């Protein structure tokens, strides 16, 4: 069982920045895929960004050019740098990792609120 703990959420004004971090209980080098998802009130959980073990990153169209996903092997974290934040980015952000055996793990989520 892999434990994921997100941090870095908070309240920020439009145009501001936040950096989310996801700490994993297992080595991130062992995961097949890593990513961030978000869920706004009353909406489904949507993909924000993913990165594969080989470093291929993919982003939702709505965040391309503003968000960057990265891996910090020294800290064993999966990070999401969010710049030029907009009110529509307000959501609970979840970390997700996929094991090589097909298993999926989720963190508990961290709230991001962008005020207009």
C-alpha positions in Angstrom: 0.0 0.0 0.0 1.4 3.4 -1.0 0.6 6.5 1.0 0.5 9.9 -0.7 0.3 13.2 1.2 -0.3 16.4 -0.6 0.7 19.8 0.6 1.0 23.4 -0.6 -2.6 24.3 -1.2 -4.1 27.5 0.0 -5.8 30.8 -1.0 -4.2 33.0 -3.7 -5.3 35.9 -5.8 -5.8 35.7 -9.5 -2.5 35.7 -11.3 -0.7 34.3 -8.3 1.3 31.1 -8.0 1.3 28.0 -5.8 3.4 24.9 -5.7 1.8 21.6 -4.7 3.9 18.7 -3.4 3.0 15.1 -3.1 5.1 13.0 -0.8 5.1 9.3 -1.4 5.8 6.4 1.0 7.5 4.4 -1.7 10.2 5.4 -4.1 8.7 7.5 -6.9 11.1 5.8 -9.3 9.1 2.7 -8.9 5.9 4.2 -10.3 4.7 3.7 -13.9 2.9 7.0 -13.9 2.4 10.0 -11.6 -0.1 12.8 -11.9 -2.3 15.5 -10.5 -6.1 15.7 -10.8 -8.6 18.2 -9.5 -12.2 18.2 -8.5 -14.3 21.4 -8.2 -17.6 21.3 -6.2 -20.3 19.5 -8.1 -18.0 18.4 -10.9 -16.1 15.3 -11.8 -12.5 14.7 -11.0 -10.4 15.8 -14.0 -6.8 15.2 -15.1 -4.5 18.2 -14.6 -1.1 16.8 -15.5 0.7 13.5 -15.7 4.3 12.4 -16.1 5.5 8.9 -16.9 8.5 7.1 -15.5 10.4 8.1 -18.6 9.6 11.7 -18.1 6.9 12.3 -20.7 4.5 14.9 -19.4 1.0 15.7 -20.5 -1.3 18.5 -19.5 -5.0 19.4 -19.7 -5.5 22.1 -22.3 -6.7 24.5 -19.7 -3.4 24.5 -17.8 -0.9 24.2 -20.6 1.7 26.9 -20.4 0.8 27.7 -16.8 1.4 24.5 -14.8 4.4 22.3 -14.7 4.7 18.8 -13.2 8.0 17.6 -12.0 9.6 14.9 -9.9 12.1 15.5 -7.1 13.9 12.3 -6.5 15.9 13.7 -3.6 12.8 14.6 -1.7 10.8 11.7 -3.2 8.0 14.1 -4.2 5.8 14.8 -7.3 5.3 18.5 -7.6 3.0 20.8 -9.5 4.0 24.4 -10.1 1.0 26.5 -10.8 1.4 30.0 -12.2 -1.0 32.6 -13.5 -3.8 31.1 -11.5 -7.4 31.8 -12.4 -10.6 31.5 -10.3 -11.6 28.5 -12.5 -8.5 26.7 -11.1 -10.2 26.5 -7.7 -10.6 22.9 -6.7 -9.4 20.1 -4.5 -6.2 18.8 -6.1 -5.3 15.1 -5.8 -2.0 13.3 -6.3 -2.2 10.0 -8.1 0.4 7.3 -8.9 0.2 4.1 -10.8 2.2 1.0 -10.1 3.7 -1.3 -12.6 1.2 -4.0 -11.5 -1.8 -1.8 -12.5 -2.5 -0.5 -9.0 -3.6 3.1 -8.5 -3.2 5.2 -5.4 -4.7 8.6 -4.4 -3.8 11.2 -1.9 -6.3 12.8 0.4 -6.3 16.1 -1.6 -5.4 19.7 -0.9 -7.6 22.7 -1.4 -6.6 25.4 -3.9 -8.8 28.6 -3.9 -8.1 31.4 -6.3 -9.9 34.7 -5.5 -10.9 37.1 -8.2 
